[in-house]
Amino acid sequence: MIEVPRHEIDARSIREVDEGSVAPVVYRSRMPVRPEGPNFSRSMDGSLLAAMLISDPAALRARTWYFAHSTEQTVTRRFRAVGIESGFDRHDRVAGWRAAFWWALVARDAEAMGELVEYPIERLREFGDGAFDDFQYEWVRLLQTAWRFGPKSVYEAAWALDTTSRVGAQRVTDLLFRPVVDVFIRLADGDSDGFDWELTNALRLHRAFFDTDAWRNDPEGVFALPLLGLACWARDLGYRTAIRSEYLPAGFIDRPDWAISPELADELSRLAAAKARLAAADGDRST
């Protein structure tokens, strides 16, 4: 077993780095695209999930699953029919679509995935305003095809993907984007040893990016969403990686049913009952 420890994070100082955002943190606010930045897709639920994973790194608690479920619903909804009709997907752009794809893998949300793989890539290009490299859109096309026909169907195209940045984002590309492609290539090739090697390397590069003064406490660094998505995909295809890391919460990998589990259903019921009691109490005070 190979372990990749998480960098030190101050749970009291979890905060979004503005330079890393492309999507709203608060529903109505809009963050600018920075070509040289990682341009993470943000959500309030995602920030709360990150805080939960500090104390529950393996994601074994139902309350952690609740915030993960809420995050998945929020992020994928932006690229499904409701999000498209409201135009909310225009804020997330290509980075947001990728986040939605990874979350659909983690949650094993086949319904969401069915809509994501039909999402028009040209719409992402239109909203991107030239701020993203072309290879990001090609990567979306490859992922859509891989889901429809299996990862092996795009093995050669993924191997040949040129990730040279022409918009000044080479450092972010080398540390956070290309390693994900390389892990996927090993998955597509059915190379389990290569998958573990590339996954270990990608986790270490993830840590190298976030273990800095600027990024140390950003919620996106608490776990590695793209790598978690690929680990879940691999598990569902019959391969269980030997890599263990707090960047890869094992509860999401080893419990593929977590999003439809009795534990989560009970947690949702408890929270709904608590909200109902609060609403009733507010009503009593107002009368």
Legacy VTK file of the C-alpha trace (Angstrom):
# vtk DataFile Version 3.0
C-alpha trace
ASCII
DATASET POLYDATA
POINTS 287 float
0.000 0.000 0.000
1.264 3.473 -0.931
0.216 6.462 1.155
0.271 10.103 0.098
-0.378 12.300 3.150
-2.338 15.500 2.907
-0.613 18.823 3.503
-1.257 20.616 6.788
-4.505 22.591 6.743
-5.831 24.948 9.395
-9.504 24.030 9.686
-10.257 27.457 11.172
-8.757 29.196 8.141
-10.487 27.389 5.280
-11.190 30.046 2.665
-11.540 30.403 -1.098
-8.663 32.081 -2.903
-10.279 34.598 -5.237
-7.625 34.045 -7.894
-8.691 30.408 -8.065
-12.393 30.929 -8.713
-14.350 30.958 -11.922
-17.804 30.136 -10.592
-19.807 31.837 -7.866
-19.125 31.093 -4.228
-22.358 32.849 -3.298
-25.161 32.099 -5.737
-25.511 35.496 -7.409
-21.905 36.686 -7.329
-19.723 36.273 -10.382
-15.993 35.588 -10.389
-13.758 36.588 -13.309
-11.830 34.100 -15.421
-8.072 34.285 -14.925
-6.359 32.395 -17.759
-3.292 31.690 -15.624
-5.326 30.440 -12.663
-6.820 27.045 -11.831
-10.347 28.466 -12.143
-12.055 26.101 -9.753
-15.809 25.663 -9.833
-17.058 26.924 -6.477
-20.122 26.319 -4.375
-21.016 27.059 -0.779
-21.780 23.383 -0.213
-18.319 22.515 -1.495
-16.684 24.777 1.060
-18.718 23.180 3.849
-17.778 19.723 2.576
-14.095 20.649 2.701
-14.468 21.664 6.337
-16.164 18.343 7.119
-13.376 16.370 5.442
-10.772 17.935 7.720
-12.190 15.973 10.662
-13.565 13.083 8.585
-10.860 12.520 5.952
-12.130 9.075 4.965
-15.695 10.384 4.465
-17.337 7.789 6.688
-19.962 9.980 8.366
-23.466 10.519 7.062
-23.167 14.272 7.658
-20.136 14.373 5.336
-22.127 12.462 2.738
-24.903 15.022 3.092
-22.611 17.891 2.125
-21.077 15.817 -0.682
-24.543 15.024 -2.008
-25.533 18.697 -1.844
-22.344 19.698 -3.646
-22.890 17.131 -6.393
-26.458 18.278 -6.912
-25.439 21.947 -7.011
-22.516 21.510 -9.393
-24.164 19.097 -11.838
-27.428 21.066 -11.905
-25.605 23.969 -13.558
-25.057 21.874 -16.686
-28.355 20.051 -16.766
-31.613 21.279 -18.261
-32.524 23.612 -15.386
-29.092 25.231 -15.297
-28.964 25.671 -19.049
-32.435 27.194 -19.190
-31.528 29.705 -16.469
-28.165 30.446 -18.079
-26.337 29.651 -14.867
-23.878 27.391 -16.687
-22.329 30.428 -18.372
-20.588 31.349 -15.092
-18.899 27.971 -14.614
-17.615 27.496 -18.157
-15.404 24.522 -19.059
-13.904 24.223 -15.573
-17.373 23.836 -14.130
-18.352 21.144 -16.619
-15.318 19.111 -15.591
-16.224 19.485 -11.915
-19.752 18.307 -12.708
-18.380 15.284 -14.585
-16.104 14.287 -11.694
-18.895 14.711 -9.169
-21.266 12.580 -11.251
-18.601 9.850 -11.185
-18.129 10.140 -7.428
-21.888 10.006 -6.775
-22.504 7.365 -9.467
-25.196 9.691 -10.765
-26.073 8.084 -14.092
-28.945 10.485 -14.739
-26.716 13.539 -14.381
-23.993 11.898 -16.451
-26.475 11.210 -19.224
-27.100 14.948 -19.539
-23.471 15.972 -19.084
-22.246 13.861 -21.986
-24.857 15.510 -24.221
-23.874 19.032 -23.202
-22.740 20.967 -26.316
-19.018 21.720 -26.245
-19.515 24.752 -28.473
-21.594 26.302 -25.717
-18.577 25.970 -23.408
-16.386 27.635 -26.045
-18.871 30.472 -26.405
-18.883 31.191 -22.680
-15.110 30.770 -22.400
-14.423 34.010 -24.309
-11.022 32.705 -25.390
-9.744 32.500 -21.809
-9.126 28.746 -21.904
-6.758 26.624 -23.961
-8.263 24.572 -26.779
-7.080 21.336 -25.185
-9.544 21.887 -22.347
-12.447 21.576 -24.782
-10.871 18.557 -26.463
-10.570 16.968 -23.013
-14.307 17.457 -22.490
-14.975 15.743 -25.818
-12.761 12.818 -24.831
-14.484 12.411 -21.467
-17.924 12.507 -23.071
-16.879 9.825 -25.555
-15.181 7.750 -22.856
-18.373 7.634 -20.839
-20.467 6.620 -23.835
-18.148 3.963 -25.257
-15.683 3.191 -22.485
-12.304 4.751 -21.605
-10.410 2.519 -24.047
-12.246 4.138 -26.966
-10.249 7.357 -26.503
-6.940 5.908 -25.304
-4.899 7.000 -28.323
-6.500 10.446 -28.497
-5.880 11.059 -24.790
-2.260 9.950 -25.167
-1.800 12.427 -28.025
-3.495 15.351 -26.257
-1.167 18.363 -26.405
-1.443 20.260 -23.114
0.883 23.117 -24.007
-0.784 26.241 -22.624
-1.030 29.255 -24.885
-2.814 31.453 -22.357
-0.154 31.508 -19.625
-1.458 28.617 -17.536
1.404 26.135 -17.957
2.221 25.803 -14.257
-1.383 25.058 -13.329
-1.644 22.732 -16.320
1.482 20.786 -15.347
0.522 20.415 -11.682
-3.246 19.950 -11.800
-4.474 19.234 -15.339
-1.980 17.018 -17.166
-1.548 14.567 -14.269
-5.285 13.837 -14.405
-5.017 13.084 -18.124
-2.097 10.736 -17.448
-4.062 8.842 -14.781
-6.972 8.514 -17.200
-4.646 7.158 -19.913
-3.594 4.310 -17.620
-7.236 3.620 -16.804
-8.080 3.539 -20.509
-5.191 1.176 -21.205
-6.157 -1.187 -18.385
-2.695 -0.751 -16.861
-3.266 -1.172 -13.112
0.385 -0.726 -12.127
0.653 2.344 -14.335
-2.607 3.669 -12.906
-1.250 3.479 -9.363
2.051 5.070 -10.406
0.383 7.980 -12.193
-2.170 8.399 -9.401
0.597 8.607 -6.806
2.434 11.168 -8.917
-0.738 13.202 -9.475
-1.505 13.263 -5.745
2.001 14.476 -4.972
1.693 17.231 -7.565
-1.698 18.186 -6.106
-0.001 18.524 -2.731
2.868 20.524 -4.264
0.391 23.026 -5.705
-1.606 23.500 -2.523
1.166 23.278 0.062
2.029 26.964 -0.320
1.170 30.037 1.706
-1.301 31.239 -0.922
-3.223 27.994 -1.427
-2.754 25.953 1.753
-6.230 26.528 3.187
-8.234 26.658 -0.030
-11.105 24.134 0.117
-10.180 22.691 -3.289
-6.955 21.381 -1.782
-8.608 19.325 0.955
-9.338 16.533 -1.520
-8.492 16.007 -5.193
-11.848 15.912 -6.993
-10.652 14.829 -10.476
-8.451 12.083 -9.048
-11.242 10.950 -6.730
-13.562 10.740 -9.726
-11.072 8.595 -11.620
-10.504 6.353 -8.591
-14.277 5.816 -8.351
-14.480 5.094 -12.082
-11.645 2.586 -11.796
-13.311 0.919 -8.824
-16.582 0.606 -10.718
-14.692 -0.983 -13.628
-13.320 -3.604 -11.256
-10.001 -2.127 -10.173
-9.308 -1.157 -6.570
-6.253 1.035 -6.256
-3.697 0.349 -3.540
-3.149 4.077 -3.042
-4.416 5.571 0.206
-4.570 9.295 0.759
-6.703 11.848 2.556
-6.938 13.513 -0.845
-9.014 10.464 -1.883
-11.736 9.976 0.770
-12.138 6.202 0.846
-15.811 6.334 1.827
-16.721 7.642 -1.620
-14.635 4.984 -3.377
-15.449 1.906 -1.305
-19.154 2.713 -0.876
-20.371 3.246 -4.441
-23.916 3.399 -3.067
-23.188 6.215 -0.603
-25.413 8.722 -2.434
-28.424 6.384 -2.225
-27.542 4.773 1.099
-29.879 4.340 4.098
-27.399 6.350 6.181
-27.707 9.376 3.906
-31.483 8.976 3.698
-31.671 9.016 7.504
-29.474 12.113 7.640
-31.647 13.893 5.093
-34.749 12.981 7.126
-33.206 14.264 10.361
-32.222 17.562 8.765
-35.646 17.967 7.156
-37.318 17.358 10.530
-35.014 19.877 12.208
-35.849 22.510 9.580
-39.554 21.824 10.035
-39.248 22.326 13.803
-37.404 25.612 13.296
-40.035 26.802 10.830
-42.807 25.896 13.269
-41.037 27.719 16.095
-40.631 30.826 13.934
-44.319 30.658 13.079
-45.274 30.464 16.754
-43.143 33.511 17.593
-44.690 35.560 14.810
-48.256 34.933 16.017
LINES 1 288
287 0 1 2 3 4 5 6 7 8 9 10 11 12 13 14 15 16 17 18 19 20 21 22 23 24 25 26 27 28 29 30 31 32 33 34 35 36 37 38 39 40 41 42 43 44 45 46 47 48 49 50 51 52 53 54 55 56 57 58 59 60 61 62 63 64 65 66 67 68 69 70 71 72 73 74 75 76 77 78 79 80 81 82 83 84 85 86 87 88 89 90 91 92 93 94 95 96 97 98 99 100 101 102 103 104 105 106 107 108 109 110 111 112 113 114 115 116 117 118 119 120 121 122 123 124 125 126 127 128 129 130 131 132 133 134 135 136 137 138 139 140 141 142 143 144 145 146 147 148 149 150 151 152 153 154 155 156 157 158 159 160 161 162 163 164 165 166 167 168 169 170 171 172 173 174 175 176 177 178 179 180 181 182 183 184 185 186 187 188 189 190 191 192 193 194 195 196 197 198 199 200 201 202 203 204 205 206 207 208 209 210 211 212 213 214 215 216 217 218 219 220 221 222 223 224 225 226 227 228 229 230 231 232 233 234 235 236 237 238 239 240 241 242 243 244 245 246 247 248 249 250 251 252 253 254 255 256 257 258 259 260 261 262 263 264 265 266 267 268 269 270 271 272 273 274 275 276 277 278 279 280 281 282 283 284 285 286
